[in-house]
Amino acid sequence: MSFGQVSALWRYPVKSLGGEQVEQIHIGSRGPHGDRLWAVRDLERDVTATARRIPALLGATARYAEPVGPGAGPGNAPEVEITFPDGSVVSSSDPDVHKRLSDLVDRDVRLTALPPADDTSLHKLSRDERENMSIAALRKDFGITDGEKFPDMSMFRVTDLATLGKYSTPPGMFVDLAPVHVMTQTSLQTIGAEIGGTDLDVRRFRPNILLALTNPDDGLPESQWTGGRLSLGGVVLDVTMPTIRCVVPSRAQPGFEVDRRITKAVANRASRCLGTYCWVAAGGTVRIGDEATLKESKNRALADAARRTKRLAFGMATSVMERLGR
């Protein structure tokens, strides 16, 4: 039974740069076709750059120069065009693109294509990344002040925690964790209401899919979907966990300025989570206007019990890390 429809679709050709809105898109096991086939590599730190650490990246946007062919993917990234804050456009095929990006972020970086899926060289955690996994660094990433609690880490699957402990991004992808990110207009409006009725631009939250719900019974409906199965057009998604929010939504992008109230509002109203991460159960094409249906989990009680166990373990681990990090 339909409970809403797809109102917007986005893909992000270059990780941490602004993306492009599309009318329809094929979604496979690695997410939307053409999503994050490029990234910016921080050469000094030997890491894949993110807007959490380098907010200036959000000042540029990327689009594909031509329609993305069916063979695009790891090891085959099509040409992209990057629009810089001054309005100039530079192609990925232009040797000057690396200098332009370096000038934008004021450090030596290089535009890098996603390698073949069996090449993990750009995904492994570097020494610098391991050293920056301290409590202090994580607090800065999430905008958490001393005394405030960390997000509830029990929502992570154990397999995903194992991946995060070994890789900065999952092999074969430049996403932070999950291949598909879904949000609702309802949650967007809820957070906007928390900061005086502000009409928040969805680009701040970088979803792949934005849904308009018919009769939402909660101000944060996605928070109730974990464990369920979401069907959109020809695509079926397993809803795995809420999207934990860092400081990126508060950053400036073309058309809007820094707004630190957003990080605070998401923390207070939504326990630092907004939207939901999904893995792909069945690939297909999704279009704007497609109906959305949700099949809720039958094992919610069992999942909740498992989360309580993990929450206790993570709480103890975080407490130890806090003490050691002082």
Protein Blocks (a to p, Z undefined) as FASTA:
>chain_A
ZZbdcfbdcddfbghiacdddfbdcddfkopehiakbccddfklopacdfklmmmlmmpc
cddfbdcdfkbcehiacddddddfkopacdfklmklmmmmmmmnopacdddddddfklck
lmpccfklmmmmcfklmmmmnopaehiacddfklpcfklmmmmmmpmbdghiacfkbmbd
cddfklmmmmmmmnoopacdfklnopabdcddfbdcbfblmlmmgoiacdehjbccddfb
dcdddfklmpccehiacdfklmmmmmmmnnopacjddddfbgcdddehiacdddddfklm
mmmmmmmmmmmmmmmmmmmmmmmmZZ
